[in-house]
Amino acid sequence: MNFYKIKHISKIVYGLFTLLLVFNCSPKESAKKEIKENNIDIKKIDYDLNDPKDQLLIFEKIQGDISGKITYSYSEGRVFGIRPDKPDSLNVFGKEVFRYSGCGIKIMRLLENGNIETKSKGWLLYRDPKTNAFLSNMVNPYTGKEVEVPPFRAGIRGGEMTPLGPVVDANFNMESTAFNAPLNLVFTEMGDKIHITRHAFTKWFEKKSQTWRTEMTLDTYDVDRKYLTDRSYTHIPSEFHWTSETSWLSILKMQGTPGHMIWTSSGSTFFNKEDLPKDFIAATEEKQPGIFTEELKWDEK
């Protein structure tokens, strides 16, 4: 599930969260602090990389633009099935099941209480792993049966981040290590790049299949170091990657089958619809009519 399960159920997909607090110390004072957990040259970084508030500020600037500008986060991914109970045949042990393309459109703003609010919408289109064609139906390579793979769409929804994770308002049972806890980002310096990772473990009760589903997610972001040397940036560009280990997708009709799925994706955030791949725009307008013109706006308080 991804930015498409909380949002991203929204990331998912799509999917997840926003925060910003006002800090008591100045950039100059922060630069004097020692950083032991994250081995980065603090003299050139304008954030305290071990402060949960600064971590959330960095994370949310990566997700979008906190000045309120609309952004388009596009990704392409591959999904594999793993059958650890079938080690004798590698062709059965692991199979690429499908590929996909997805997008999340969002606006973000700083609230008076210091939190960041996000309004977003997202969708995902399945693709053939051999031809890359956009799909409505596919043959499950494990069962040999045709299944429907309708395009996934998360309607317009809002979210708010706090120092201890997102404000959660789900209409189903759900638990996650991302709730009531700071992000705990890990920073790695690689030349003029900073590599950032976060992980979470989640479970939720799916009403459709009447089963508990589980997921481990790992988000990674590669950013130019310069964007962490000046707090005035309202957006931090990145190349982002997402990996998830989760239960069999219910539409594959493999409930009770040993094994799990591995989802992977890579993408970037843009400021214009025209920067998205033309074939994705065309397929979206065919399969998800109106999603580009559906207005994102703030609720009146």
TORKOL-4160 file (C-alpha; in steps of 0.2 Angstrom, whole numbers, padded with zeros to 4 digits, m for minus):
301
<pt num="1" X="0000" Y="0000" Z="0000"/>
<pt num="2" X="0009" Y="0017" Z="m0001"/>
<pt num="3" X="0006" Y="0034" Z="m0003"/>
<pt num="4" X="m0012" Y="0027" Z="m0007"/>
<pt num="5" X="m0016" Y="0019" Z="0010"/>
<pt num="6" X="m0018" Y="0032" Z="0024"/>
<pt num="7" X="m0019" Y="0045" Z="0011"/>
<pt num="8" X="m0012" Y="0032" Z="0001"/>
<pt num="9" X="m0024" Y="0019" Z="0007"/>
<pt num="10" X="m0019" Y="0036" Z="m0002"/>
<pt num="11" X="0009" Y="0030" Z="m0005"/>
<pt num="12" X="m0002" Y="0030" Z="m0002"/>
<pt num="13" X="0006" Y="0028" Z="m0014"/>
<pt num="14" X="0004" Y="0036" Z="m0010"/>
<pt num="15" X="0005" Y="0039" Z="0006"/>
<pt num="16" X="0008" Y="0050" Z="0020"/>
<pt num="17" X="0009" Y="0065" Z="0031"/>
<pt num="18" X="0013" Y="0083" Z="0036"/>
<pt num="19" X="0020" Y="0094" Z="0050"/>
<pt num="20" X="0029" Y="0110" Z="0054"/>
<pt num="21" X="0033" Y="0118" Z="0071"/>
<pt num="22" X="0041" Y="0135" Z="0075"/>
<pt num="23" X="0058" Y="0132" Z="0082"/>
<pt num="24" X="0066" Y="0141" Z="0097"/>
<pt num="25" X="0084" Y="0140" Z="0091"/>
<pt num="26" X="0091" Y="0150" Z="0077"/>
<pt num="27" X="0100" Y="0141" Z="0062"/>
<pt num="28" X="0117" Y="0148" Z="0069"/>
<pt num="29" X="0113" Y="0140" Z="0086"/>
<pt num="30" X="0108" Y="0123" Z="0078"/>
<pt num="31" X="0124" Y="0123" Z="0067"/>
<pt num="32" X="0134" Y="0122" Z="0084"/>
<pt num="33" X="0126" Y="0106" Z="0090"/>
<pt num="34" X="0134" Y="0089" Z="0089"/>
<pt num="35" X="0125" Y="0076" Z="0079"/>
<pt num="36" X="0130" Y="0059" Z="0084"/>
<pt num="37" X="0116" Y="0047" Z="0077"/>
<pt num="38" X="0117" Y="0055" Z="0059"/>
<pt num="39" X="0135" Y="0057" Z="0053"/>
<pt num="40" X="0133" Y="0073" Z="0043"/>
<pt num="41" X="0144" Y="0088" Z="0043"/>
<pt num="42" X="0132" Y="0099" Z="0053"/>
<pt num="43" X="0141" Y="0115" Z="0050"/>
<pt num="44" X="0134" Y="0115" Z="0032"/>
<pt num="45" X="0116" Y="0109" Z="0037"/>
<pt num="46" X="0103" Y="0122" Z="0042"/>
<pt num="47" X="0093" Y="0109" Z="0051"/>
<pt num="48" X="0095" Y="0099" Z="0067"/>
<pt num="49" X="0094" Y="0081" Z="0059"/>
<pt num="50" X="0090" Y="0073" Z="0076"/>
<pt num="51" X="0076" Y="0085" Z="0081"/>
<pt num="52" X="0059" Y="0077" Z="0077"/>
<pt num="53" X="0052" Y="0094" Z="0072"/>
<pt num="54" X="0066" Y="0097" Z="0060"/>
<pt num="55" X="0065" Y="0079" Z="0053"/>
<pt num="56" X="0046" Y="0082" Z="0050"/>
<pt num="57" X="0049" Y="0099" Z="0041"/>
<pt num="58" X="0062" Y="0091" Z="0029"/>
<pt num="59" X="0050" Y="0076" Z="0026"/>
<pt num="60" X="0035" Y="0087" Z="0022"/>
<pt num="61" X="0045" Y="0098" Z="0011"/>
<pt num="62" X="0050" Y="0083" Z="0001"/>
<pt num="63" X="0032" Y="0077" Z="m0001"/>
<pt num="64" X="0026" Y="0094" Z="m0008"/>
<pt num="65" X="0027" Y="0113" Z="m0006"/>
<pt num="66" X="0022" Y="0120" Z="0010"/>
<pt num="67" X="0019" Y="0137" Z="0002"/>
<pt num="68" X="0003" Y="0131" Z="m0005"/>
<pt num="69" X="0008" Y="0128" Z="m0023"/>
<pt num="70" X="0000" Y="0112" Z="m0031"/>
<pt num="71" X="0012" Y="0098" Z="m0034"/>
<pt num="72" X="0011" Y="0082" Z="m0044"/>
<pt num="73" X="0021" Y="0067" Z="m0037"/>
<pt num="74" X="0023" Y="0054" Z="m0051"/>
<pt num="75" X="0030" Y="0036" Z="m0049"/>
<pt num="76" X="0031" Y="0020" Z="m0059"/>
<pt num="77" X="0033" Y="0003" Z="m0050"/>
<pt num="78" X="0034" Y="m0016" Z="m0051"/>
<pt num="79" X="0025" Y="m0029" Z="m0041"/>
<pt num="80" X="0032" Y="m0046" Z="m0038"/>
<pt num="81" X="0025" Y="m0062" Z="m0029"/>
<pt num="82" X="0035" Y="m0072" Z="m0018"/>
<pt num="83" X="0031" Y="m0091" Z="m0013"/>
<pt num="84" X="0044" Y="m0096" Z="0000"/>
<pt num="85" X="0035" Y="m0113" Z="0001"/>
<pt num="86" X="0041" Y="m0117" Z="m0017"/>
<pt num="87" X="0060" Y="m0115" Z="m0017"/>
<pt num="88" X="0063" Y="m0129" Z="m0029"/>
<pt num="89" X="0057" Y="m0119" Z="m0045"/>
<pt num="90" X="0063" Y="m0101" Z="m0046"/>
<pt num="91" X="0050" Y="m0098" Z="m0059"/>
<pt num="92" X="0037" Y="m0102" Z="m0045"/>
<pt num="93" X="0046" Y="m0095" Z="m0031"/>
<pt num="94" X="0046" Y="m0077" Z="m0038"/>
<pt num="95" X="0036" Y="m0069" Z="m0052"/>
<pt num="96" X="0033" Y="m0052" Z="m0058"/>
<pt num="97" X="0014" Y="m0050" Z="m0057"/>
<pt num="98" X="0011" Y="m0032" Z="m0064"/>
<pt num="99" X="0018" Y="m0015" Z="m0066"/>
<pt num="100" X="0009" Y="0001" Z="m0062"/>
<pt num="101" X="0010" Y="0020" Z="m0063"/>
<pt num="102" X="0003" Y="0032" Z="m0050"/>
<pt num="103" X="0001" Y="0050" Z="m0046"/>
<pt num="104" X="m0003" Y="0061" Z="m0031"/>
<pt num="105" X="m0009" Y="0079" Z="m0033"/>
<pt num="106" X="m0008" Y="0089" Z="m0017"/>
<pt num="107" X="m0008" Y="0106" Z="m0009"/>
<pt num="108" X="0000" Y="0110" Z="0008"/>
<pt num="109" X="m0001" Y="0124" Z="0021"/>
<pt num="110" X="0006" Y="0129" Z="0038"/>
<pt num="111" X="m0007" Y="0130" Z="0051"/>
<pt num="112" X="m0007" Y="0143" Z="0066"/>
<pt num="113" X="m0004" Y="0128" Z="0078"/>
<pt num="114" X="0012" Y="0124" Z="0069"/>
<pt num="115" X="0006" Y="0109" Z="0060"/>
<pt num="116" X="0005" Y="0106" Z="0041"/>
<pt num="117" X="m0011" Y="0102" Z="0033"/>
<pt num="118" X="m0012" Y="0093" Z="0016"/>
<pt num="119" X="m0026" Y="0091" Z="0004"/>
<pt num="120" X="m0023" Y="0078" Z="m0009"/>
<pt num="121" X="m0030" Y="0066" Z="m0022"/>
<pt num="122" X="m0021" Y="0051" Z="m0029"/>
<pt num="123" X="m0024" Y="0036" Z="m0042"/>
<pt num="124" X="m0015" Y="0021" Z="m0049"/>
<pt num="125" X="m0016" Y="0012" Z="m0066"/>
<pt num="126" X="m0010" Y="m0006" Z="m0068"/>
<pt num="127" X="0002" Y="m0010" Z="m0082"/>
<pt num="128" X="0007" Y="m0026" Z="m0091"/>
<pt num="129" X="0024" Y="m0032" Z="m0086"/>
<pt num="130" X="0029" Y="m0037" Z="m0104"/>
<pt num="131" X="0021" Y="m0024" Z="m0115"/>
<pt num="132" X="0019" Y="m0010" Z="m0102"/>
<pt num="133" X="0001" Y="m0007" Z="m0109"/>
<pt num="134" X="m0012" Y="0000" Z="m0096"/>
<pt num="135" X="m0023" Y="m0014" Z="m0090"/>
<pt num="136" X="m0041" Y="m0017" Z="m0085"/>
<pt num="137" X="m0040" Y="m0036" Z="m0084"/>
<pt num="138" X="m0025" Y="m0047" Z="m0082"/>
<pt num="139" X="m0020" Y="m0066" Z="m0080"/>
<pt num="140" X="m0014" Y="m0070" Z="m0063"/>
<pt num="141" X="0003" Y="m0079" Z="m0067"/>
<pt num="142" X="0001" Y="m0089" Z="m0051"/>
<pt num="143" X="m0017" Y="m0096" Z="m0054"/>
<pt num="144" X="m0018" Y="m0094" Z="m0073"/>
<pt num="145" X="m0035" Y="m0086" Z="m0070"/>
<pt num="146" X="m0041" Y="m0069" Z="m0077"/>
<pt num="147" X="m0044" Y="m0056" Z="m0064"/>
<pt num="148" X="m0050" Y="m0038" Z="m0065"/>
<pt num="149" X="m0038" Y="m0024" Z="m0060"/>
<pt num="150" X="m0048" Y="m0008" Z="m0060"/>
<pt num="151" X="m0039" Y="0008" Z="m0058"/>
<pt num="152" X="m0037" Y="0013" Z="m0040"/>
<pt num="153" X="m0043" Y="0030" Z="m0035"/>
<pt num="154" X="m0042" Y="0039" Z="m0019"/>
<pt num="155" X="m0054" Y="0054" Z="m0018"/>
<pt num="156" X="m0050" Y="0071" Z="m0011"/>
<pt num="157" X="m0045" Y="0069" Z="0007"/>
<pt num="158" X="m0036" Y="0080" Z="0020"/>
<pt num="159" X="m0022" Y="0076" Z="0032"/>
<pt num="160" X="m0013" Y="0085" Z="0046"/>
<pt num="161" X="0004" Y="0080" Z="0054"/>
<pt num="162" X="0009" Y="0083" Z="0072"/>
<pt num="163" X="0025" Y="0080" Z="0081"/>
<pt num="164" X="0019" Y="0062" Z="0085"/>
<pt num="165" X="0014" Y="0057" Z="0068"/>
<pt num="166" X="m0002" Y="0060" Z="0058"/>
<pt num="167" X="m0020" Y="0064" Z="0064"/>
<pt num="168" X="m0028" Y="0048" Z="0059"/>
<pt num="169" X="m0047" Y="0047" Z="0055"/>
<pt num="170" X="m0049" Y="0030" Z="0047"/>
<pt num="171" X="m0066" Y="0021" Z="0045"/>
<pt num="172" X="m0058" Y="0004" Z="0047"/>
<pt num="173" X="m0047" Y="m0005" Z="0061"/>
<pt num="174" X="m0028" Y="0000" Z="0058"/>
<pt num="175" X="m0012" Y="0000" Z="0068"/>
<pt num="176" X="0005" Y="0007" Z="0062"/>
<pt num="177" X="0022" Y="0011" Z="0070"/>
<pt num="178" X="0020" Y="0028" Z="0061"/>
<pt num="179" X="0006" Y="0033" Z="0073"/>
<pt num="180" X="0010" Y="0042" Z="0089"/>
<pt num="181" X="0029" Y="0042" Z="0085"/>
<pt num="182" X="0042" Y="0054" Z="0077"/>
<pt num="183" X="0048" Y="0049" Z="0060"/>
<pt num="184" X="0065" Y="0044" Z="0065"/>
<pt num="185" X="0073" Y="0048" Z="0048"/>
<pt num="186" X="0090" Y="0041" Z="0044"/>
<pt num="187" X="0102" Y="0052" Z="0035"/>
<pt num="188" X="0117" Y="0046" Z="0025"/>
<pt num="189" X="0129" Y="0058" Z="0016"/>
<pt num="190" X="0135" Y="0053" Z="m0002"/>
<pt num="191" X="0145" Y="0067" Z="m0009"/>
<pt num="192" X="0134" Y="0081" Z="m0014"/>
<pt num="193" X="0119" Y="0071" Z="m0010"/>
<pt num="194" X="0110" Y="0066" Z="0006"/>
<pt num="195" X="0101" Y="0049" Z="0006"/>
<pt num="196" X="0086" Y="0049" Z="0018"/>
<pt num="197" X="0076" Y="0034" Z="0023"/>
<pt num="198" X="0061" Y="0030" Z="0035"/>
<pt num="199" X="0051" Y="0014" Z="0038"/>
<pt num="200" X="0035" Y="0008" Z="0045"/>
<pt num="201" X="0026" Y="m0008" Z="0050"/>
<pt num="202" X="0007" Y="m0007" Z="0048"/>
<pt num="203" X="m0009" Y="m0019" Z="0049"/>
<pt num="204" X="m0027" Y="m0015" Z="0045"/>
<pt num="205" X="m0043" Y="m0025" Z="0043"/>
<pt num="206" X="m0049" Y="m0026" Z="0025"/>
<pt num="207" X="m0068" Y="m0026" Z="0025"/>
<pt num="208" X="m0069" Y="m0033" Z="0007"/>
<pt num="209" X="m0059" Y="m0049" Z="0011"/>
<pt num="210" X="m0063" Y="m0049" Z="0030"/>
<pt num="211" X="m0045" Y="m0052" Z="0034"/>
<pt num="212" X="m0031" Y="m0043" Z="0043"/>
<pt num="213" X="m0018" Y="m0037" Z="0031"/>
<pt num="214" X="0000" Y="m0032" Z="0035"/>
<pt num="215" X="0014" Y="m0022" Z="0027"/>
<pt num="216" X="0032" Y="m0016" Z="0030"/>
<pt num="217" X="0036" Y="0000" Z="0020"/>
<pt num="218" X="0053" Y="0008" Z="0017"/>
<pt num="219" X="0053" Y="0026" Z="0009"/>
<pt num="220" X="0070" Y="0033" Z="0003"/>
<pt num="221" X="0074" Y="0050" Z="m0004"/>
<pt num="222" X="0089" Y="0056" Z="m0013"/>
<pt num="223" X="0091" Y="0075" Z="m0011"/>
<pt num="224" X="0104" Y="0088" Z="m0016"/>
<pt num="225" X="0114" Y="0093" Z="m0001"/>
<pt num="226" X="0111" Y="0112" Z="m0005"/>
<pt num="227" X="0092" Y="0111" Z="m0001"/>
<pt num="228" X="0096" Y="0106" Z="0017"/>
<pt num="229" X="0108" Y="0121" Z="0019"/>
<pt num="230" X="0094" Y="0134" Z="0018"/>
<pt num="231" X="0078" Y="0133" Z="0028"/>
<pt num="232" X="0069" Y="0145" Z="0017"/>
<pt num="233" X="0066" Y="0132" Z="0003"/>
<pt num="234" X="0048" Y="0128" Z="0004"/>
<pt num="235" X="0050" Y="0112" Z="m0007"/>
<pt num="236" X="0065" Y="0100" Z="m0007"/>
<pt num="237" X="0066" Y="0091" Z="m0024"/>
<pt num="238" X="0071" Y="0073" Z="m0023"/>
<pt num="239" X="0071" Y="0056" Z="m0032"/>
<pt num="240" X="0061" Y="0045" Z="m0021"/>
<pt num="241" X="0059" Y="0026" Z="m0020"/>
<pt num="242" X="0047" Y="0016" Z="m0011"/>
<pt num="243" X="0047" Y="m0003" Z="m0006"/>
<pt num="244" X="0033" Y="m0013" Z="0002"/>
<pt num="245" X="0032" Y="m0031" Z="0008"/>
<pt num="246" X="0013" Y="m0035" Z="0010"/>
<pt num="247" X="0000" Y="m0048" Z="0009"/>
<pt num="248" X="m0007" Y="m0054" Z="m0008"/>
<pt num="249" X="m0018" Y="m0041" Z="m0016"/>
<pt num="250" X="m0036" Y="m0046" Z="m0013"/>
<pt num="251" X="m0041" Y="m0044" Z="m0032"/>
<pt num="252" X="m0028" Y="m0058" Z="m0036"/>
<pt num="253" X="m0040" Y="m0070" Z="m0026"/>
<pt num="254" X="m0025" Y="m0079" Z="m0017"/>
<pt num="255" X="m0032" Y="m0078" Z="0000"/>
<pt num="256" X="m0024" Y="m0092" Z="0011"/>
<pt num="257" X="m0010" Y="m0095" Z="m0002"/>
<pt num="258" X="0008" Y="m0095" Z="0007"/>
<pt num="259" X="0019" Y="m0080" Z="0002"/>
<pt num="260" X="0018" Y="m0061" Z="0000"/>
<pt num="261" X="0020" Y="m0047" Z="m0012"/>
<pt num="262" X="0035" Y="m0035" Z="m0015"/>
<pt num="263" X="0030" Y="m0018" Z="m0022"/>
<pt num="264" X="0043" Y="m0006" Z="m0028"/>
<pt num="265" X="0042" Y="0012" Z="m0036"/>
<pt num="266" X="0053" Y="0026" Z="m0041"/>
<pt num="267" X="0047" Y="0044" Z="m0044"/>
<pt num="268" X="0049" Y="0063" Z="m0043"/>
<pt num="269" X="0038" Y="0078" Z="m0039"/>
<pt num="270" X="0033" Y="0091" Z="m0052"/>
<pt num="271" X="0024" Y="0108" Z="m0052"/>
<pt num="272" X="0015" Y="0105" Z="m0069"/>
<pt num="273" X="0004" Y="0092" Z="m0076"/>
<pt num="274" X="0013" Y="0093" Z="m0093"/>
<pt num="275" X="0028" Y="0086" Z="m0084"/>
<pt num="276" X="0020" Y="0069" Z="m0082"/>
<pt num="277" X="0022" Y="0056" Z="m0096"/>
<pt num="278" X="0010" Y="0059" Z="m0110"/>
<pt num="279" X="0004" Y="0041" Z="m0111"/>
<pt num="280" X="0000" Y="0042" Z="m0092"/>
<pt num="281" X="m0010" Y="0058" Z="m0095"/>
<pt num="282" X="m0020" Y="0050" Z="m0109"/>
<pt num="283" X="m0023" Y="0034" Z="m0100"/>
<pt num="284" X="m0029" Y="0044" Z="m0084"/>
<pt num="285" X="m0041" Y="0054" Z="m0094"/>
<pt num="286" X="m0048" Y="0038" Z="m0102"/>
<pt num="287" X="m0049" Y="0028" Z="m0086"/>
<pt num="288" X="m0051" Y="0042" Z="m0073"/>
<pt num="289" X="m0060" Y="0056" Z="m0082"/>
<pt num="290" X="m0061" Y="0072" Z="m0073"/>
<pt num="291" X="m0047" Y="0069" Z="m0060"/>
<pt num="292" X="m0036" Y="0082" Z="m0067"/>
<pt num="293" X="m0050" Y="0095" Z="m0067"/>
<pt num="294" X="m0057" Y="0091" Z="m0050"/>
<pt num="295" X="m0052" Y="0106" Z="m0039"/>
<pt num="296" X="m0041" Y="0105" Z="m0023"/>
<pt num="297" X="m0046" Y="0118" Z="m0011"/>
<pt num="298" X="m0046" Y="0121" Z="0008"/>
<pt num="299" X="m0061" Y="0118" Z="0018"/>
<pt num="300" X="m0068" Y="0134" Z="0026"/>
<pt num="301" X="m0065" Y="0134" Z="0045"/>
